[in-house]
């Protein structure tokens, strides 16, 4: 649904979906083809983390289109650090970490996701601003040095 709407305005775009079991990939191919996306998508299935990171670095926009969940997906932290605009659904598992200053938060429906992707592709000043905000958030709260300092403090407390 959402990517078909993006394709209507940006026929030069390609959807790359990384991850999924063979059965899930087959299911997504049927859905994509039913929306007329023949040839405008690549579904990789499960790949090693290094391959997933390499593919992500080549993206113009990253997405986290969850509709359910309470835990923040781990990929969010890598996406914040990527330097690539992120479009994520406005649900609790995302808003525990994300806000409108660090990504394009959208309602969890195809129309809103498509609008968010198009905005991330076409509004360079906003995309630049959220990307800078994402990098700043990552560096201040989730980077390796911040993690190591938290662990040092925890060890000191427990000693």
C-alpha positions in Angstrom: 0.0 0.0 0.0 2.3 2.8 1.1 5.1 2.2 -1.4 2.5 2.0 -4.2 1.5 5.5 -3.3 5.1 6.6 -3.3 5.6 5.0 -6.7 2.7 7.1 -8.1 4.7 10.3 -7.5 8.3 8.9 -7.6 8.4 6.2 -10.3 12.3 6.3 -10.0 12.1 4.8 -6.4 12.8 1.2 -5.4 11.6 -0.5 -2.3 14.3 -2.7 -0.6 12.9 -4.8 2.2 15.6 -6.5 4.2 14.8 -9.5 6.4 12.0 -12.1 6.6 11.6 -15.8 6.3 11.1 -17.3 2.8 7.4 -17.6 3.5 7.2 -13.9 4.5 9.1 -12.9 1.4 6.8 -14.9 -0.8 3.8 -13.3 0.9 5.2 -9.8 0.4 5.9 -10.4 -3.2 2.3 -11.3 -3.8 1.2 -8.1 -2.0 3.7 -6.0 -4.0 2.7 -7.5 -7.3 -1.0 -7.0 -6.4 -0.2 -3.3 -6.0 1.5 -3.1 -9.4 5.1 -2.9 -8.1 6.5 -5.4 -10.5 10.2 -4.7 -10.8 10.3 -1.8 -8.3 11.2 -3.8 -5.3 13.9 -6.1 -3.9 13.1 -8.4 -1.0 16.3 -9.9 0.3 15.0 -12.3 3.0 17.3 -12.8 6.0 20.8 -11.5 5.4 23.9 -11.2 7.7 23.9 -8.0 9.7 26.9 -6.6 7.7 24.8 -7.0 4.5 21.8 -5.3 6.1 24.0 -2.3 7.2 25.5 -2.1 3.7 22.1 -2.0 2.1 20.8 0.6 4.6 23.7 2.9 3.9 22.6 3.0 0.3 19.1 4.1 1.1 17.6 7.6 0.6 15.1 7.0 3.3 14.9 4.4 6.1 11.6 3.2 7.6 10.2 1.5 10.6 6.6 0.9 9.7 5.5 -1.0 12.8 1.8 -0.9 13.7 2.1 -2.9 17.0 4.7 -3.4 19.7 5.8 -2.1 23.0 9.6 -2.5 22.8 11.7 -0.2 20.7 13.2 -2.2 17.8 17.0 -2.3 18.0 17.3 -1.2 14.4 16.1 2.3 15.5 19.4 3.0 17.2 21.4 2.2 14.0 18.9 4.2 12.0 19.4 7.2 14.2 23.2 7.0 13.7 22.9 6.4 9.9 22.7 10.0 8.6 19.7 9.0 6.6 16.2 10.4 7.2 14.0 8.0 9.1 10.2 7.6 8.7 8.6 5.7 11.6 5.1 5.2 12.8 3.8 7.2 15.8 3.3 4.2 18.2 4.6 3.7 21.7 7.5 1.4 20.7 8.9 4.2 18.6 7.9 7.3 20.6 9.8 6.0 23.6 12.9 7.1 21.7 11.8 9.1 18.7 10.1 12.4 18.2 9.4 14.9 15.4 12.9 16.4 15.8 14.7 13.2 15.0 12.5 11.5 12.4 9.3 11.8 10.3 6.7 10.4 12.7 3.5 9.3 10.9 0.3 7.6 11.7 0.4 3.8 11.3 -1.4 3.6 8.0 -0.3 3.4 4.3 -1.4 6.9 3.3 0.5 8.5 6.2 3.6 6.3 5.6 3.6 7.2 1.9 3.3 10.9 2.8 6.2 10.7 5.3 8.4 8.9 2.8 7.7 11.5 0.1 8.3 14.3 2.5 11.6 12.8 3.5 12.6 12.5 -0.1 11.4 15.9 -1.2 11.8 18.3 1.7 15.6 18.5 1.9 15.7 21.2 4.7 13.4 19.1 7.0 15.3 15.9 6.1 18.6 17.6 6.9 17.2 18.9 10.2 15.8 15.5 11.4 19.0 13.8 10.4 21.1 16.2 12.4 18.7 15.8 15.3 18.9 12.0 15.0 22.7 12.1 15.0 22.8 14.4 18.0 20.3 12.2 20.0 22.3 9.1 19.1 25.6 10.7 20.2 24.3 12.1 23.4 22.3 9.0 24.6 23.0 5.8 22.7 26.5 5.9 21.3 29.2 3.4 22.4 31.0 5.9 24.6 27.8 6.8 26.4 27.0 3.1 26.8 30.5 2.4 28.2 30.2 5.3 30.7 26.8 4.0 31.9 28.3 0.5 32.4 31.3 2.0 34.3 28.9 3.8 36.6 26.8 0.7 37.1 29.9 -1.4 38.0 31.0 1.3 40.5 27.6 1.2 42.1 27.7 -2.5 42.4 31.3 -2.7 43.7 
